[in-house]
Amino acid sequence: MDAIEAARAVVDDKHPEARAAFLGGSVVTGRRTATSDLDIVVLLHGAPAPYRASLLYADWPVEMFVHTEATWHVYVERELRKRRSPLLWMCADGLLLFDTDGLGARLAAQARNLIAAGPPSVLAEEIDDRRYAITDLLDDLAGSHDQSELLFIATELVRRTGELALAVGGSWGGGGKWLARRLETVAPGLNTRLHHGLQEVLSGTAEPLVTVVDEVLSQAGGRLWVGYERAGFP
């Protein structure tokens, strides 16, 4: 059973009353791998939505995101505030498996419009929080000589630097592989340099990673530690 057949079959099996469904994620793109799962958004009239579930169906790993029309809007609004919305992308770029009453087409159009409009602006306070966290990690990197510590410090620096580059570039955010994919568009070459910097840290040289991190920081105002202040704390 191919991906599309399996996606339609699992929705029919689990939610035969569904109004619409989308198949999104890597499986419908050229980036599909041997371990790609079926990311399926299902729209219902009511309960048991909203919920998400992971399951196996016809040997396919399935991630099912089940919503009503109302909860779809609530979740999208929540994700928009974070400038990172997997739900929007699954509906904007995904395959509309079926659409009984036009809801799927309406939500797909709205998702594409929201993505095209871009994410909300990043608050200056958030940028400063990111600068502070990265500066603190750079200090940790400079002061540590323990290989186990350096692995996690450098890995965290790579992730946070990538996220800052997306924020400064006004881009949608992403995690894991989607962080790398967003960076390919927003900051071509940055993935490669961060990868090289991480390898060099593990080989005993921090300078290449520090250089690229400082370049990204400079786009946001540079390092920040002295003078940083926030009311309250977690």
N, C-alpha and C positions, 0 to 999 in steps of 0.2 A: 504494500500500500504506500503510495507516494505521500509527500507532505500535505498536499492540498486535500487529497482523499481522506487521509487520517484526520486532518483538522475538522473537516465537515462531519465525519463520522463520530468523532468524540463529542462534538457539540450536540449532534442529534441524539446521541446516547444519553448524555448528562442533562441536556436542557432542550428537549424537542420543542418547547414552547417559545424559544428565544426569538426576539425581534430581529436581531442582526448579529453578525460576528465578523471579526477581522483576524487574519493571520499575519502577524508581524515578525520583526526580528530578522536575524541573519539568514534564516532558512529561505526567505523570499528574495534574497539579494545574492550578489556574486561572492559574498563573504561567507557563505555557508561552509561549515566544516563537518567532520564526521561526528562531532558531539553536539551539533546544533540541536536545540529543542524547538518545539512548536509553541510560540508565544501567541496565545489566543485571547482576544478581548471579546466577551460575550455580553450582549445587551438584553436584559429581561424586563418584564413589566413590573416586577416586584420581588418579594422574597424568593430565594434566600440571599439575593444580592444585597449589599456588596460583600464579596469575599474573593480570596484567591486560593488556589490549590495547585500542588505539584503531583503529577501522576504519570504512570506509564500506560500508553494505549497503542495497541498494534506495534509494539516494540519501539514506539516513539516516546521520548521524554516530553511531557507537556506541562507548560506553565499556563494556567487558566486564570484570567482576570475578569471577574463577573460583576457587572454593574447594572443599575437602572439608568435611565436617562438623567435623572436628578443626581444620583451619586457620581456619574461620570463627570458632570460639571463641578461638583464639589471637589473631587480628587484632582481634576485638572487645575482648578484654582489654587489648590494647596501646592501642587507641583510647580505652578508658574511662579509662585513667590520664591521658590528655591532655584528658579532658572534651570530646572532640570526635570523634564517631563517625559518619562518613558511611555506613558499612556498616550500622550499627544502623538509621538512619533509612530507608535504602533498603528494608530488610526490614520495618520496622514500618509505614511509610506507603505502601510500594509495592504494586503489583498482583502477586499470585501468579499467574504465567502458567500453571504446571502443577506438579503435585506427585505423583510416582509412588508414593511410599511413606510420606507423612505428614511427611517431614523439613521441607518448606517451612512447613507449618502450625506445627510445633513451634518452629522458629526465629523465625517471625513473632511468635508469642506471647511468646517469651522476649525478643525485641527490644522489643516494646511494654512489657513489664514493666520492663525495665532503663531505658528512657526515662522511664517514669512515676516510677520511684524517684529519678531525678535523677542528676547527675554526682557523683563523689567530692568531698569538701570540698577547698577550695583551701588549701594550706599557707601559713602566715604568711610564710614565706621567699619564696615565689613572689610574693605580693602586694608585698613590699618590693622585690623585683627589678623588678617592673613600675613601682612608684612611682619608683624610682631612674632607670630608663630614660626615663620621661616627664619627670622633673625635668630631666635632662640635655638633653633635646630642647627644653624650654622655655627653658633658658639659651641654647641655640644659636639659637632663634628670636629672642630678645631681642637677641642680638649680631650677627645677620646683616643685611646690607642688599643682598645679592645675590639677584636674583629667581630665578635658577636654584636656588640653595641653598634659598631660602625655599619653593619648590615642594615639594621633597623632604622638608624638615624638617616642613612643615605636614601633608603627606600622611601621613608616618610618625606624627605626633602624633595625627591623626584615627584611624588604624588602632589604635594602641596604646591610646588612650583608650577606644575601643569595646570592645576586648578586656578592659580592666580593668573596665569597667562590667558586662560579662557575668560576669566572675569574682566581683566583689563581690556581684552579684545572685544568685549560686549557679546560674547558667544553664549549659546546654550551650554550648560555643563554636562558632565557625564562621568561615570565611574567605570573602573576596570577597563575593558577593551574600548568602551565608548569614550573614555577620556583620551585614549591614544587616537581614536578616529577623529574626534573633534579637533585635536591639536594639529592633525595633518592639514586641516583647512585653515585654521586660525593662525598657526605659527609653523609654517613648513620648515622642516629641519630640526625643530626643537626636540621631537621624540628621539631622533638619532643622537643628538648631543647629550640629552639626559641619560640615555642608555649608556653611551660611552663614559660619561662622568661617573655613573654608578659602578661600572666595571673597573674604572681606574681607582675608585675609593677602595674597592675590595682587593686591588693589587697593591695598595699602599700609597696612592697619590690622590689627594683630595682636590688639588688645584683645578682640574678641568670641570668638576661638578660645581665648585664654588664660583667659578667664572660665569658659567651659564646661569646659575641661580641669581647671581648679582645683576646680570643683564636683564633678567625678567623683573627683578625687584626695582631696577632703575626706572622701568616704565610705570611703576606705581608710586614712586617717590623715594625709593631706596630702602635701606635697612631701617628698622624702627625698634628701639628698645628703651633707651633713656627718654623719659617723658611720656611713655605710654601709660594710659590710665583708663579704667572702666569702673563705673559704679556697680557695686555688687560683684559677686563671683559665683561660679557653679558650686 
